[in-house]
Amino acid sequence: MSGRVEGKVAFITGAARGQGRSHAVRLAEEGADIIAMDLCAQVDTVGYAMATPADLDETVAAVEALDRRIVAEIGDVRDLAMLEGLVARGVEELGGRLDIVSANAGITGAHGSADVTPERWQNMIDINLTGVWHTIKASLPSMEAAGNGGAIVLTSSYAGANGVPNLVGYAAAKHGVVGLMHTLAQELAEKYIRVNTINPGNCATDLLLNDELYRLFRPDLEDPTYEDVRETFESLPAMNIPYIESIDASNALLFLASDEARYITGIQLPIDGGWAVSS
Ligand SMILES: NC(=O)c1ccc[n+]([C@@H]2O[C@H](COP(=O)([O-])OP(=O)(O)OC[C@H]3O[C@@H](n4cnc5c(N)ncnc54)[C@H](O)[C@@H]3O)[C@@H](O)[C@H]2O)c1
């Protein structure tokens, strides 16, 4: 183990699968103990299958297989009290410190603006923006009390810095996450708590690879499959790739979370094969 975050404690939301699980495993490989949470249930306005309790169990097993400790709970980032309770329990069980926060939990939904119902809009903002603020709010008291500084990495998106047709609520929330980051990076710098975003492009997780998102990219077809969208996916980044993998986002997060990035705060780090720069 090379230990790039050895002895640190990381709190990760949306850790049951996808990028969140990958972040938990990557940080554990480098020596961190983990506090993890996930909804593990369906949100009724989301048009693809969300994570399950078995998924979170798999994350727990993967971290423990690396001989790292993990405190995990099912819960909702819309519930501030739940997050505060979990952070308090996790910090106590894992040695009284909290060094890294990954506000990663999120949903998406591909609808033309006219089809965005008030419920779809509200869930998107409540989870993807207010949930990120809740995550920070629940974490800061423990980070500040430990007095070790720290790194907060918010998961924004390509859609946090660019408009994407048919993703209006998602893009609004992810732009909001960037606004949170810009402000908190300034407020928390004197405490050596750094705040940055990672901005993944299309990433090979269940959030992307599903029928609803295929229809977003191929509105001309009734039931598009992955094969129907592959060419469109590959046309987006400057590099000729259809998507990044979760590990690519995790390696970027690991760098920002580690002391290698000790003076990096207030940035958006795209992991998108050159999509943003070529737009
Ligand atoms: N996959 C992509 O193409 C892509 C691109 C850019 C950004 N992102 C962002 O990356 C992050 C991770 O997504 P992913 O790609 O791993 O998808 P995913 O669906 O596999 O993972 C998201 C996780 O968040 C959890 N979650 C959702 N709502 C929650 C809530 N209210 N409380 C707690 N947990 C909740 C889900 O259960 C799921 O486990 C999200 O913020 C997403 O918006 C994804």
The ligand as a Gaussian input file, in Angstrom:
#p B3LYP/6-31G(d) Opt

LIG

0 1
 N      -22.277000       8.732000     -14.773000
 C      -22.067000       9.902000     -15.380000
 O      -22.051000       9.987000     -16.637000
 C      -21.817000      11.144000     -14.559000
 C      -21.234000      12.251000     -15.182000
 C      -20.983000      13.402000     -14.438000
 C      -21.293000      13.441000     -13.088000
 N      -21.876000      12.353000     -12.503000
 C      -22.175000      12.434000     -11.074000
 O      -21.425000      11.468000     -10.386000
 C      -22.066000      11.157000      -9.143000
 C      -22.110000       9.658000      -8.965000
 O      -22.978000       9.089000      -9.943000
 P      -22.697000       7.684000     -10.656000
 O      -22.341000       7.964000     -12.052000
 O      -21.780000       6.862000      -9.825000
 O      -24.195000       7.056000     -10.669000
 P      -24.888000       5.953000      -9.721000
 O      -26.341000       6.076000      -9.965000
 O      -24.259000       4.630000      -9.940000
 O      -24.497000       6.431000      -8.242000
 C      -25.163000       7.459000      -7.566000
 C      -25.426000       6.982000      -6.162000
 O      -26.056000       8.030000      -5.416000
 C      -27.065000       7.437000      -4.624000
 N      -28.102000       8.419000      -4.270000
 C      -29.010000       8.993000      -5.081000
 N      -29.834000       9.771000      -4.391000
 C      -29.435000       9.725000      -3.101000
 C      -29.895000      10.338000      -1.897000
 N      -30.975000      11.136000      -1.902000
 N      -29.225000      10.067000      -0.752000
 C      -28.169000       9.242000      -0.744000
 N      -27.714000       8.615000      -1.847000
 C      -28.331000       8.850000      -3.014000
 C      -27.620000       6.332000      -5.495000
 O      -28.356000       5.367000      -4.745000
 C      -26.365000       5.774000      -6.138000
 O      -25.795000       4.715000      -5.380000
 C      -23.443000      11.833000      -9.218000
 O      -23.400000      13.043000      -8.473000
 C      -23.612000      12.123000     -10.692000
 O      -24.469000      13.214000     -10.922000
 C      -22.134000      11.208000     -13.209000

